[in-house]
Amino acid sequence: MSFVLASLAGLVAQIPAGYLHSVALFGKDYVRVEDWARANHFQLSWLVKNQELQASNGSAKIIFSVNSAKISINGVNAWLSAPIALKDGGLFIAPLDLTKTVQPLVAPEKKTRRGAIRTICLDPGHGGKDPGNEEGARQEKKYTLLLAEEVRALLVKAGFSVKLTRTTDSFVDRPVRPEIARRSQADLFVSLHYNSESVAAHEAKGMEVYCLTPARTSSTNAGGEGASSGDCAGNRNDSKNVLLAYQLQKSLVRNLGTEDRGVRRARFEVLRMAEMPAVLIEGGFMSHPGESKKIYDPGHRRQMAQAIVEGILAYRRLVEK
């Protein structure tokens, strides 16, 4: 079951979730979606009574699935920390999901702490004694480095300064990677990886981009690194993290025509420790027979690199003054 929600960018921040009446559902605080939408001048109509609700101003749409944490914002999937709830004919959403996911994406703030975005740190996942995912003789570490090299070339051509956390098949410990970005005074940190699935190897496919889980909320992957729910360095950039992840996910899905697995949340160590907006890209499944052929193909790799650069450029246009 799903509903569609759209926003007036300049008005979203005027009535934040904290000013709405909250109710306790399933042991969590929720606010009524209709209250938030009307307070921010949304046009509301039921598409299917108690199943699909549309709120639109004609410029943006967000589709929520009741009893699911997956939403779609302007046709791109993202994940919330808690599922949308239906009670007494009303739809409810966790307040932190409004403030940490919905509002940053429909009304991004037009500013950066340190001015223009000039330096990008690319982090090719794994390396050296850490091969990453392995499919036959193929190892993830090789293809993350090849992708990073493609992305670097395009970013330099676009006028960026680029730092790689590794340039050879060498092992770099995870805490060192965001530290390299910090020492390089990077404005963005982008970690590159490929997925694998052992249980449903012939079924799991598609792109997903991770950003840091906000404090005191649940990760998309509960088994991810770092179980703490408190604040960490990366949470200073919560709004920028999710906006960067969203722009990259949108560019990857639309440019490559791949399955959209959505913007996801995790407390991976490289995301927790990054002091600048940071994301981790999972660029497809090495375990999927069809998708793996694309991962190993240089032409497709160039297309993916171009999509990543276009996502970064789209993010820059949104946040720079």
Secondary structure, 3 states (H helix, E strand, C coil): CEEEECCCHHHHCCCCHHHCCEEEECCEEEEEHHHHHHHCCCEEEEEECCCEEEEECCCCCEEEEECCCEEEECCEEEECCCCEEEECCEEEECHHHHHHHHHHHHCCCCCCCCCCCCEEEEEECCECCECCCEECCEEHHHHHHHHHHHHHHHHHHCCCEEEECCCCCCCCCCCHHHHHHHHCCCCEEEEEEEECCCCCCCCCCCEEEEEECCCCCCCCCCCCCCCCCCCCHHHHHHHHHHHHHHHHHHHHHHHHCCCEEEEEEECCHHHHCCCCCEEEEEEEECCCHHHHHHHCCHHHHHHHHHHHHHHHHHHHHHHCC
